[in-house]
């Protein structure tokens, strides 16, 4: 059974690896979340375990079914000190929203897709309604958090990417105005994940 689960995990891993490689060359907004990948692996593993035909084949072969541990791992939310992150946010309404968002996210179990989806919808709606406030809050936070706090910086990177993309898309003005903010965001970060996301989403603003 471990071999079968490992095969499934490797297959899913290859799929998401290829998807990530292709998405870096296409104009799309990053949407696949690490927790969704983990949940997908877990659900596929559970399905294989509960399949009557598969259980019979395993039983006939003399093997036993064991509870699998997915090989695809994500950043353990318990490793992220959200209390430390909160210090680097200000006191604006956007700062308060994102601090609350991170606290809520920490409390949600990785396999609770309903709550995760609802929380993501709330974040997306807030960023869409408050593009300027959101990018200002996230830009200040990610620049303030020390480089050595890698887990904490990684925790807010997806929010920063989403707010950056939304802010540029919602900007009033011509292409030159968008290009100015695009270059500013690119120049103010050394995070390759952020740079790649902005470059792949706004190829027309590169030159």
N, C-alpha and C positions, 0 to 999 in steps of 0.2 A: 504493500500500500504506500509505503514511503516513497518508493520509486515512482509510482503513478502520480502522487501529489507533487513530487519534485519536477516531473515532466510537465505537469500543468503549470506550475509556478514559472518554470523556465519559458514555457510557451507564452504566458502572459507577459513575462519580463521582456521577451523579444518583441512582442507586439507593441508595448509601451515605449520600448527603446526606439523602434522604427518610427512610431508616431511622433516621438520627440524630435527625431532627426528630420523628419519631413516638415514638421510644424515650424522648425527654425528657418525654413526657406519659404514659407507661405505667410500670407498676410492674415493671420488669425490671432484672436485673443487667447492667451493661455487659459485653458478651462479645466484640464484634468488635474484633479487634486490628489495629493499623496494618499489621503485617507480613503478616497474613492477607489484607488488602485488596490489598497490593502483589503478593502471590503469585497472587491470583486474576486480577489484570490480566495478569500475565506469562503465566500458563497459558492464558488466553483468547487472548492474542496469538499464542502458540506454536501453538495449535490452528488458528487461522485461517491461519497461515503454512503449516502442513503439510497443509492440506486440498487434495486433488488437484483438485477442481472449482474451488476458488478460485484455485489456482496457474495452472490452464489459462486462466481468465478474465483473470487479470492478464497472463499471457504473451501472450494474443491481443490485449490492449489495448496492448501495447508497453511496459508498465511493468515495473519490476524490483522484486524483493522485497528489502527491507532489514531488518536486525535492528532491531526497535522498541525505543524507550526509553519505559517507562510514564510517563505524565504525573502519576499519583498518586504523590507522594513522601512519605516518612516521615522522622522524625528519624534521621539517620545515626548509628549507634551509635558510630562512631569519633569523633564530635564530643563524646561524653559522656566526661568524665574520671572513670572509675570509681575511680581511686586517690583523687581528691578526695572522692568520695562516701563512701568507706570511713572517712574521718576523722570523719565525723559520725554514725557508728554506735558504739554502746557495745561492751561485751565479753560481753553475755549470749549464750545459745545462739541466741536469735532474731536478734540482731544479726549473729551469725556466719553464720546460715543465709541471710539476705537479702544479705549481702555476697557470699557464694559464688554465690547465685542471679544477681546482677547480673554477676559475672565470667563465669559460664557463658553467660549470655545474650549477652554481647558477642562470645564466640567462635563462636557459632552463625551460619552463613550465613543471610541473609534468605530464601533459597529452600529451606532445609532444614526443611520443615514437620514431619517426624517428630520431630526433636530439639526443635523449638520446642514441639510439643504435649506431649512427654514432660516438658519442663521446666515447662510451665504446670501440668501435673497434679501434679508434685512440690510446686510452690508452693501450689496449692489445697489439697492434702492437709495440708500443714504448717499453713497458716492455719486450716483447719478443726479440726485437733487442738490447736492452741495459739492460740486466739482472743485471749486477754488479753495474752499475751507478744508476739504479732504486732502488735497495735494500739499497744502501748506502745513497741515498737521503731520502728515507722514514724512514729508521732506525734512522737517525740523527734527522729528524723532529719529529717523534713520541716520541723520548726520550727527546726532548727539550721542547715540549709543556707542560705547567704545568698541573698537575693532575686536578686542579679545572676547567680547560677549557674543560669540558666534551663533549660539543657539537662539539667543534673543533677537539678533539681527535677522536670522533666517525666518523667525516666526512672523515678522512683519513685512518681509520682502514681497510675498504675494499681494498683500494689501497695497503696498507702495506701487507695484507694477500696475495693478488694476486702476488705482486712482490716477496714476500718471497718464495712462492710455485714455481714460475717460476725460481727463482734464484737457488734453490736447484736442481730442475729438470735439469737445463742446466749446472750444475757444471761438469767440467771435473775431472775425478778421480774415485776412488773406493768408495764402500759403506761407508768406514770409514771417508773419506773426507766429504761426504754428511752428515754423522751423526754428525761430528764436528760442521758444520754450523747450523744444525738443533738444536742441544743442545744450541748453542750460542743464537740463536733467541728465543728459549723457555725460557732461563734463563734471557734474557734481557727484558722480558715483564711480567706484572702481569695481562694483559688483558685476561680474560677467553675465549673471542670470538676468539682471535688470537691463543691461545693455543689449543683450541678445533679444529680449522680449520687445524692447522699443524699436530696435532696428528691423526686426521681422514684421512688426505691425505697421511701421511707417517707413517703408523703403523709399517712398517719394521724397522724404525729408532728409535723406542722408547727404545729398549734394546741394 
